[in-house]
Amino acid sequence: MSAGRPGWRRLALIAVAAIAATAFVGASIVVATIAGHRSRGAPTTAALASGTEGGAPVDAPRGGWVRRRIAGSPPRLAALHRQGARLVAGDLDARLGRLRGYPVVLNAWASWCAPCRDELPLMARAAARFGRRVAFVGADVDDSTASARALLDGEELSYPSYRATADQLRSLTPIIGFPTTIYFDRRGRVVHSNQGQYASEHLLAADVRRYALGK
């Protein structure tokens, strides 16, 4: 009997090792499966909230308030306002060219990007506040048309959004994620880009004053 004990110990150790190995492989498969589900169908460019962390949700402005703020805008800005909250399939670069003479704030967003969705009410408020002096334009990036339009339908945006690709926007300025807000001066030159979601209306307004209005 004593001669067989080492053999039983070895068998017990082998059994324990096999169970541990099976558990490890199973856990690895579960983790890989979860990661795969999270990444499957996700955009290649991750949505970021870098630079400024996301803040508390902001209520969207009321339509009447927006209309009062943008009333009396110059013709080229009023043309933008008439297309408010629409998804446009035209030439974004051509529109930016026609807006030279005004500072432009270009907000790149997508319906699949949670920080982008949270930031849209901030953009709506800022676009109304500065809409008589600054041109706001949206760029809907690598998105589903139906999802983008469904999101825009619930926003009081006083400017249109153009369908765009990430590569198209990277031709303007380096971009590492979304949302990204790009500032152009009156000559059409990029003067600043904010990578990530604005945490508050105050921070967004400060950047509009600094980079769009030069104050």
Beta strands, then each sheet from edge to edge (+ up, - down):
strand 1: 87-88
strand 2: 104-109
strand 3: 135-141
strand 4: 161-164
strand 5: 180-184
strand 6: 190-195
sheet 1: 1+ 4+ 3+ 2+ 5- 6+
end
